[in-house]
């Protein structure tokens, strides 16, 4: 069995890295952090031309119809370069459509998603700050052939940039059995978007308030939780891939700085303490790759262990990325804390990845539960 990437996947990785280094170097990332939208529409359009926005979308709808493993290759490069874009939320919305949309919805939305003309996002988190079914209180009530959505969602990925939101709402009784997914136009009546401040300025999040906003059912009524769990598993792997790329980047930065920074006539990299830090980081990066690639394979094949593998990947890579980014600051010393160096950008992204859709402790509890420990 060959556990390596194919020639086509390695070419995809090389192409992605070259594109991001040319179109969105860290200097450009810093510029976009200061804008209201937080991303470059021109780069977004070029990503669509490369097929990135429709990697998982069937060819009949304008996509590339590749696997989740192929997608992870691109996501890793995005994390490596701290790409500021609505891609994560767009991916979640696309996954929800692929899982639950009917034929008219697929024909209307998937081609527009693949071309980048319509940006998608997924809104589930509310005031409690978690994604548990019993903490979803936004409601959707029947209104003729459609629904009216009311409630507030927090931390919606690029909520201010999305055109269509997939909103988790309560349409039935308590618990998971009462959750449905609704498609809501962000610019439609009854929708108010409030941008939120985030420690990670390379990604935008928003509070979205719904007051009788028109919604269209996605999938069957009261069957939205199954779709969300399917989307969540793949979202966790996507976050893990982002963490792998970022952790590898800070490892390389740490090694480079340890070679060039001279104290008392010697590079600091000759000191055992620095060598140990870099060695530990290398082990964490390589281990992160292993669990992430395995998890990507399980979701690509839609295997039963995908839920377990995605939780394991999210737990391990979150810890690894946070630790590597913190060690990068320590190896850089005093300048590592300054705005001029990029260390803090990766540390903030690592913290954001760590808490998105559950911290490592939560996912270790999920792993224990799934393994019946």
C-alpha positions in Angstrom: 0.0 0.0 0.0 1.3 3.5 -0.9 0.8 6.0 1.9 2.3 8.9 -0.1 0.6 11.6 -2.1 0.2 11.0 -5.8 2.1 13.0 -8.5 -1.0 15.0 -9.2 -1.5 15.8 -5.5 2.1 17.0 -5.2 1.7 19.1 -8.3 -1.5 20.6 -6.6 0.6 21.4 -3.5 3.4 23.0 -5.5 0.9 25.1 -7.5 -1.0 26.2 -4.4 2.2 27.2 -2.6 3.5 29.2 -5.6 0.2 30.9 -6.1 -0.2 31.9 -2.5 3.4 33.1 -2.2 2.9 35.3 -5.3 -0.6 36.5 -4.7 -0.8 36.8 -0.9 2.5 36.9 0.9 2.5 37.8 4.6 3.0 41.5 3.7 -0.3 41.4 1.8 -1.9 39.4 4.7 -1.1 42.3 6.9 -2.7 44.8 4.5 -5.9 42.8 4.3 -6.1 42.6 8.1 -6.8 46.3 8.0 -9.7 46.2 5.6 -13.4 45.8 6.4 -13.8 42.6 4.4 -10.5 41.0 5.4 -9.9 39.4 2.0 -9.0 40.3 -1.6 -11.9 39.7 -4.1 -9.3 39.5 -6.9 -7.5 36.6 -5.2 -10.8 35.0 -4.5 -11.7 35.1 -8.2 -8.3 33.6 -9.1 -8.9 30.8 -6.6 -12.1 30.1 -8.4 -10.3 29.9 -11.7 -7.8 27.4 -10.2 -10.8 25.3 -9.2 -10.3 25.6 -5.4 -13.8 26.8 -4.6 -15.3 23.8 -6.3 -12.8 21.1 -5.5 -15.4 18.8 -4.0 -18.3 19.9 -6.3 -19.3 17.4 -9.1 -18.2 18.3 -12.6 -21.8 18.7 -13.8 -22.1 21.8 -11.5 -18.8 23.3 -12.6 -16.6 21.7 -9.9 -13.4 19.6 -10.1 -15.0 16.6 -8.3 -11.8 15.7 -6.4 -11.5 14.0 -3.0 -11.1 15.4 0.5 -7.5 14.3 0.5 -6.9 16.6 -2.5 -8.6 19.4 -0.6 -6.4 18.9 2.5 -3.4 19.5 0.3 -4.7 23.0 -0.6 -5.9 23.7 2.9 -2.5 22.9 4.3 -1.0 25.5 2.0 -3.6 28.1 3.0 -2.7 27.6 6.7 1.0 27.8 5.8 0.5 31.2 4.3 -2.2 32.5 6.7 -4.5 33.1 3.7 -7.2 35.6 4.7 -10.4 34.5 2.8 -13.9 33.3 3.4 -12.8 29.8 2.3 -13.6 28.0 5.6 -17.2 29.1 5.8 -17.6 28.7 2.1 -16.4 25.1 2.4 -18.9 24.4 5.2 -21.8 25.8 3.2 -20.7 23.7 0.2 -20.5 20.6 2.2 -24.0 21.1 3.5 -25.3 21.6 0.0 -23.6 18.4 -1.2 -25.0 16.5 1.7 -28.6 17.7 1.8 -29.6 19.9 -1.2 -32.4 18.9 -3.6 -31.9 19.1 -7.3 -33.2 22.6 -7.8 -31.0 23.9 -4.9 -27.9 22.1 -6.3 -28.5 23.5 -9.8 -28.9 27.0 -8.4 -26.2 27.2 -5.8 -23.4 24.8 -6.6 -22.3 26.4 -9.9 -22.3 29.8 -8.3 -20.3 28.4 -5.3 -17.8 26.8 -7.6 -17.3 30.0 -9.6 -17.0 32.2 -6.5 -20.0 34.3 -7.5 -21.8 33.3 -4.4 -20.0 33.0 -1.0 -21.5 30.5 1.5 -21.2 30.1 5.2 -22.6 28.0 8.1 -24.2 29.5 11.2 -24.7 27.2 14.1 -23.1 28.6 17.3 -25.2 30.7 19.7 -24.9 32.4 23.1 -23.7 29.2 24.9 -20.6 29.2 22.6 -20.9 25.5 21.7 -22.5 23.4 19.0 -24.6 21.1 21.1 -28.1 20.5 19.9 -29.8 21.5 23.2 -28.1 24.9 23.0 -29.6 25.8 19.6 -32.6 28.2 20.2 -33.0 30.0 16.9 -36.3 29.0 15.4 -37.8 28.5 11.9 -41.6 28.5 11.5 -43.5 27.7 8.4 -44.7 30.6 6.2 -46.5 29.4 3.1 -44.0 27.4 1.0 -41.1 28.7 3.0 -40.0 29.5 6.6 -39.4 32.5 8.8 -36.1 32.4 10.7 -35.6 34.2 14.1 -32.8 34.2 16.5 -29.1 35.1 16.8 -26.0 33.3 15.7 -22.5 34.0 16.9 -19.0 33.5 15.5 -20.3 32.9 11.9 -17.3 32.5 9.6 -17.2 35.5 7.3 -20.8 36.3 8.1 -20.4 39.8 6.7 -19.0 38.5 3.4 -21.3 35.5 2.8 -24.1 35.8 0.3 -26.0 32.7 1.5 -26.0 31.3 5.0 -26.8 27.8 6.1 -28.6 28.3 9.4 -29.2 25.6 12.0 -32.7 26.3 13.6 -35.2 24.5 15.8 -38.3 23.4 13.9 -39.4 20.6 16.2 -39.0 19.5 19.8 -35.9 19.4 22.0 -32.7 17.8 21.2 -31.1 16.7 17.9 -34.4 15.5 16.4 -35.8 19.0 16.3 -33.0 20.7 14.2 -33.4 21.8 10.6 -31.1 23.6 8.2 -32.4 26.7 6.4 -30.8 28.7 3.5 -31.0 32.4 4.2 -30.0 35.3 2.0 -27.6 37.5 4.0 -28.9 40.6 2.3 -32.6 39.6 2.6 -35.1 41.3 4.9 -34.9 40.5 8.6 -31.1 39.9 8.6 -28.6 42.1 10.5 -24.9 41.3 10.4 -22.6 42.7 13.1 -18.9 42.1 12.6 -17.1 40.9 15.7 -13.6 41.6 16.9 -11.4 38.5 16.9 -7.9 37.9 18.2 -7.1 36.3 14.8 -7.3 39.2 12.4 -6.7 37.0 9.4 -10.2 35.6 9.6 -13.5 37.4 10.0 -16.4 36.3 12.2 -19.8 37.9 12.7 -22.9 38.0 14.8 -25.9 37.5 12.6 -29.4 38.4 13.9 -32.5 37.0 12.2 -35.9 38.6 12.7 -38.4 36.8 10.6 -35.9 36.4 7.8 -37.2 34.3 4.8 -35.6 30.9 4.7 -35.6 27.9 2.4 -35.4 24.4 3.9 -32.2 22.5 3.1 -32.9 18.8 3.3 -35.8 17.3 5.3 -37.4 19.1 8.2 -36.0 18.0 11.6 -33.2 16.1 9.9 -30.6 18.9 10.0 -28.5 17.5 12.8 -27.3 14.5 10.8 -26.1 16.9 8.0 -24.4 19.1 10.6 -22.5 16.2 12.1 -21.4 15.1 8.6 -20.3 18.7 7.9 -18.6 19.0 11.3 -16.4 16.0 10.9 -15.1 17.4 7.6 -14.7 20.9 9.1 -12.6 19.5 11.9 -10.3 17.9 9.4 -10.1 21.2 7.5 -9.1 23.0 10.7 -6.5 20.3 11.3 -5.0 20.8 7.9 -4.8 24.5 8.5 -3.0 23.8 11.7 -0.5 21.4 10.0 0.4 24.1 7.5 0.8 26.8 10.1 2.8 24.6 12.4 5.2 23.6 9.7 5.7 27.2 8.7 6.6 28.3 12.3 8.9 25.3 12.6 10.8 26.4 9.5 10.9 30.0 10.8 12.3 28.9 14.1 15.0 26.8 12.5 16.0 29.6 10.1 16.1 32.2 13.0 18.2 29.8 15.2 20.8 29.6 12.4 21.0 33.3 11.7 20.7 34.8 15.2 24.2 35.1 16.7 24.9 35.6 20.4 28.4 35.6 22.0 29.8 34.8 18.6 27.7 31.7 17.9 24.3 31.0 16.3 21.7 30.3 19.0 20.9 27.1 17.2 24.1 25.5 18.6 22.6 25.5 22.1 21.0 22.3 23.2 17.9 24.1 24.6 17.1 25.5 21.2 17.8 22.2 19.5 15.4 20.4 21.9 12.6 22.9 21.1 13.0 22.5 17.4 13.2 18.7 17.7 10.0 18.7 19.7 8.3 20.9 17.2 9.3 18.6 14.4 7.8 15.6 16.1 4.6 17.5 16.6 4.4 18.6 13.0 5.1 15.1 11.6 2.6 13.6 14.0 0.0 16.2 13.1 0.5 15.3 9.4 -0.1 11.6 10.1 -3.3 12.0 12.0 -4.7 14.7 9.6 -4.0 12.7 6.5 -5.5 9.6 8.0 -8.6 11.6 9.0 -8.8 13.1 5.5 -8.8 9.6 4.1 -11.5 8.4 6.4 -13.9 11.3 5.5 -13.0 11.0 1.8 -14.0 7.3 1.9 -16.9 8.1 4.2 -15.8 5.4 6.7 -17.4 4.7 10.1 -14.2 5.8 11.9 -14.4 9.2 10.3 -16.0 10.7 13.4 -13.3 9.3 15.7 -10.5 10.2 13.4 -11.7 13.8 12.9 -12.0 14.3 16.6 -8.5 12.9 17.2 -7.0 15.1 14.5 -8.6 18.3 15.8 -7.5 17.6 19.4 -3.9 16.7 18.5 -3.2 19.4 15.9 -4.8 22.1 17.9 -2.4 21.4 20.8 0.6 21.0 18.4 -0.1 24.2 16.5 -0.5 26.3 19.7 2.7 24.8 21.2 4.8 25.3 18.0 3.6 28.9 17.5 4.4 29.7 21.2 7.9 28.0 20.9 8.5 30.1 17.8 8.0 33.2 19.8 10.3 32.0 22.5 13.1 31.0 20.0 12.8 34.5 18.5 13.2 36.0 22.0 12.3 39.6 22.5 11.6 40.4 18.8 9.2 37.5 18.7 6.7 39.6 20.7 6.9 42.6 18.4 4.4 43.6 15.7 7.0 43.7 13.0 7.7 40.0 13.2 5.1 37.5 12.0 5.3 35.2 15.1 2.2 36.6 16.7 0.1 36.2 13.5 0.6 32.4 13.6 0.1 32.3 17.4 -3.3 34.1 17.0 -4.4 31.8 14.2 -3.4 28.8 16.3 -5.5 30.0 19.2 -8.5 30.6 16.9 -8.1 27.1 15.4 -7.9 25.6 18.8 -11.3 26.9 20.0 -13.2 26.7 16.8 -15.9 23.9 17.1 -14.5 22.7 20.4 -11.1 22.8 22.2 -8.8 19.8 22.5 -10.4 18.8 25.9 -13.8 18.5 24.3 -12.6 16.4 21.4 -10.6 14.1 23.7 -13.9 13.5 25.6 -15.5 12.7 22.2 -12.8 10.3 21.4 -13.2 8.6 24.8 -17.0 8.4 24.3 -16.7 7.0 20.8 -14.2 4.4 22.0 -16.4 3.6 25.0 -13.6 4.3 27.4 
